[in-house]
Amino acid sequence: MPVTTLDPKTALIVIDLQKGLAAMVPAATFAPVVEKSRALADAFRARGLPVVLVTADGTAPGRAEQSRSLGALPPGFAEVVDEMDPQAGDILVRKQTWGAFARTDLEAQLKARGVTQVVVTGVATSAGVESTARQAYEAGFNVTIALDAVADLRPEAHTASITLTFPRLGETGTTEDILALLSRP
């Protein structure tokens, strides 16, 4: 049974809910993640807690057997989807790797705000979400994954991440669990 707690200084990290991917991922997969991530973002903002909106506008430079170049990106590819309602106080991170911490200043920004825990949502479970969760764990943050606010085009990879990897990196819970914890005084 998923169980999580929240530190007083917890940040929400939303991975790759961006216009370019919304056009590539089936709406039945993408829309529920956006809806649940938005509910969490609204609750974090209402509590004065940091919301990090991460988008990808490139890929890491190394070789791989199954490398996927994004090629020339169309205008607006890396813009956060409108449904997330980006706010002036949100932290915006553009990445060129799967994880949001590699080659960005995200760790420094969160630590400067006294953040000790992160809640991670977004797509894809086995790539951007898992990589970000791993990097957060390695940087010393407590990690929570909102299991119903992540999705992957590969069901077997999604299942492996949520059942095998995430419990070793931190805690898990549902959007409802996290919202209930945020509503406590």
VEXDREN-2710 file (C-alpha; in Angstrom, 1 decimal):
% VEXDREN-2710
k/r/px/py/pz
1/MET/0.0/0.0/0.0
2/PRO/1.5/3.4/-1.0
3/VAL/2.4/5.6/1.9
4/THR/4.0/9.0/2.1
5/THR/4.6/11.9/4.4
6/LEU/5.5/15.4/3.6
7/ASP/8.2/17.6/5.0
8/PRO/7.3/21.2/5.9
9/LYS/9.5/22.4/2.9
10/THR/8.4/20.2/0.0
11/ALA/8.5/21.1/-3.6
12/LEU/6.5/19.8/-6.5
13/ILE/8.4/18.8/-9.6
14/VAL/6.3/18.4/-12.8
15/ILE/8.2/16.6/-15.6
16/ASP/7.7/17.3/-19.4
17/LEU/4.1/18.4/-19.4
18/GLN/4.8/20.5/-22.5
19/LYS/3.1/21.3/-25.8
20/GLY/5.4/19.3/-28.0
21/LEU/4.9/16.1/-26.0
22/ALA/1.1/16.7/-25.7
23/ALA/1.0/16.5/-29.5
24/MET/2.9/13.2/-29.5
25/VAL/1.4/11.3/-26.5
26/PRO/-2.2/10.0/-26.7
27/ALA/-4.6/12.3/-24.8
28/ALA/-5.9/9.3/-22.8
29/THR/-2.4/8.9/-21.4
30/PHE/-1.4/12.6/-21.1
31/ALA/-4.6/14.4/-19.9
32/PRO/-5.0/12.5/-16.6
33/VAL/-1.4/13.3/-15.7
34/VAL/-1.9/17.0/-16.5
35/GLU/-5.2/17.0/-14.5
36/LYS/-3.6/15.5/-11.4
37/SER/-0.4/17.5/-11.7
38/ARG/-2.5/20.7/-11.9
39/ALA/-4.4/19.8/-8.8
40/LEU/-1.2/19.3/-6.9
41/ALA/0.4/22.5/-8.3
42/ASP/-2.7/24.5/-7.2
43/ALA/-2.4/23.0/-3.7
44/PHE/1.3/23.6/-3.5
45/ARG/0.9/27.2/-4.7
46/ALA/-1.9/27.8/-2.1
47/ARG/0.5/26.7/0.6
48/GLY/3.3/28.8/-0.6
49/LEU/5.4/25.8/-1.6
50/PRO/7.6/25.7/-4.7
51/VAL/6.3/24.4/-8.0
52/VAL/8.9/23.4/-10.5
53/LEU/7.8/23.1/-14.2
54/VAL/10.4/21.1/-16.2
55/THR/10.5/20.9/-20.0
56/ALA/12.9/19.3/-22.4
57/ASP/14.2/21.1/-25.4
58/GLY/17.0/18.7/-26.4
59/THR/18.7/15.4/-25.6
60/ALA/21.9/14.4/-23.9
61/PRO/24.9/14.3/-26.3
62/GLY/26.0/10.7/-25.7
63/ARG/25.6/7.7/-28.0
64/ALA/23.1/4.9/-27.3
65/GLU/21.9/1.8/-29.1
66/GLN/18.4/3.2/-29.0
67/SER/19.1/6.9/-29.2
68/ARG/16.2/9.1/-30.0
69/SER/17.1/12.4/-31.4
70/LEU/14.3/15.0/-31.2
71/GLY/15.6/16.6/-34.4
72/ALA/14.6/20.1/-35.2
73/LEU/12.0/21.1/-32.7
74/PRO/9.0/23.1/-33.8
75/PRO/8.3/26.5/-32.2
76/GLY/6.7/26.2/-28.8
77/PHE/7.7/22.5/-28.4
78/ALA/9.1/23.1/-24.9
79/GLU/6.4/25.4/-23.6
80/VAL/4.5/24.2/-20.6
81/VAL/0.9/23.1/-21.5
82/ASP/-1.6/25.9/-20.8
83/GLU/-3.6/23.6/-18.5
84/MET/-0.8/23.7/-15.9
85/ASP/-1.4/27.5/-15.6
86/PRO/2.2/28.5/-15.1
87/GLN/2.6/31.2/-12.5
88/ALA/5.2/34.0/-12.1
89/GLY/6.5/32.4/-8.9
90/ASP/7.0/28.9/-10.4
91/ILE/10.5/27.6/-11.1
92/LEU/11.0/26.9/-14.8
93/VAL/13.7/24.4/-15.8
94/ARG/14.7/23.6/-19.3
95/LYS/16.6/20.4/-19.6
96/GLN/18.5/18.4/-22.3
97/THR/18.7/15.2/-20.3
98/TRP/16.1/12.8/-18.9
99/GLY/16.5/14.1/-15.3
100/ALA/15.8/17.6/-14.2
101/PHE/18.9/18.0/-12.0
102/ALA/21.6/17.1/-14.5
103/ARG/23.3/20.2/-16.0
104/THR/20.7/22.5/-14.5
105/ASP/20.7/24.7/-11.3
106/LEU/17.6/23.0/-9.9
107/GLU/19.4/21.5/-6.8
108/ALA/20.8/24.9/-5.9
109/GLN/17.4/26.6/-6.3
110/LEU/15.6/24.1/-4.1
111/LYS/18.3/24.1/-1.4
112/ALA/18.3/27.9/-1.4
113/ARG/14.6/27.7/-0.5
114/GLY/15.2/25.2/2.2
115/VAL/13.5/22.3/0.4
116/THR/14.1/18.9/1.9
117/GLN/11.6/16.9/-0.1
118/VAL/10.2/16.7/-3.6
119/VAL/7.0/15.2/-5.1
120/VAL/7.5/14.2/-8.7
121/THR/4.8/13.9/-11.4
122/GLY/4.8/13.8/-15.2
123/VAL/5.9/11.8/-18.2
124/ALA/7.5/9.5/-19.0
125/THR/7.5/7.3/-15.8
126/SER/10.6/5.3/-16.9
127/ALA/12.6/8.2/-18.3
128/GLY/12.1/11.8/-17.1
129/VAL/10.2/11.0/-13.9
130/GLU/12.5/8.1/-12.8
131/SER/15.7/9.9/-13.7
132/THR/14.6/13.0/-11.8
133/ALA/13.6/10.9/-8.8
134/ARG/16.9/9.2/-8.8
135/GLN/18.8/12.5/-9.1
136/ALA/16.8/14.0/-6.3
137/TYR/17.4/11.0/-4.0
138/GLU/21.2/11.1/-4.8
139/ALA/21.2/14.9/-4.0
140/GLY/19.8/14.1/-0.5
141/PHE/16.1/15.1/-1.0
142/ASN/13.3/12.9/0.4
143/VAL/11.3/11.8/-2.7
144/THR/7.7/11.0/-3.2
145/ILE/6.1/9.9/-6.5
146/ALA/2.4/10.6/-7.1
147/LEU/1.7/7.2/-8.7
148/ASP/-1.5/8.3/-10.4
149/ALA/0.1/11.4/-11.8
150/VAL/2.8/9.7/-13.9
151/ALA/2.4/7.8/-17.2
152/ASP/4.5/6.1/-19.8
153/LEU/3.8/4.9/-23.4
154/ARG/5.4/1.5/-22.4
155/PRO/3.2/-0.2/-19.8
156/GLU/5.9/-2.7/-18.8
157/ALA/8.4/0.1/-18.1
158/HIS/5.8/2.1/-16.1
159/THR/5.0/-1.0/-14.0
160/ALA/8.7/-1.7/-13.4
161/SER/9.3/1.9/-12.3
162/ILE/6.4/2.1/-9.8
163/THR/6.8/-1.4/-8.4
164/LEU/10.6/-1.9/-8.4
165/THR/12.4/1.4/-8.5
166/PHE/10.3/4.0/-6.8
167/PRO/9.9/2.2/-3.5
168/ARG/13.8/2.1/-3.3
169/LEU/14.1/5.8/-4.0
170/GLY/11.5/7.1/-1.6
171/GLU/7.8/7.0/-0.8
172/THR/4.8/6.7/-3.0
173/GLY/1.2/7.9/-2.8
174/THR/-1.7/9.0/-4.8
175/THR/-2.7/12.6/-5.7
176/GLU/-5.5/12.3/-3.1
177/ASP/-3.0/11.2/-0.4
178/ILE/-0.7/14.1/-1.1
179/LEU/-3.6/16.6/-1.3
180/ALA/-4.9/15.3/2.1
181/LEU/-1.4/15.8/3.6
182/LEU/-1.2/19.4/2.2
183/SER/-4.6/20.3/3.7
184/ARG/-3.5/19.5/7.2
185/PRO/-2.6/22.5/9.4
END
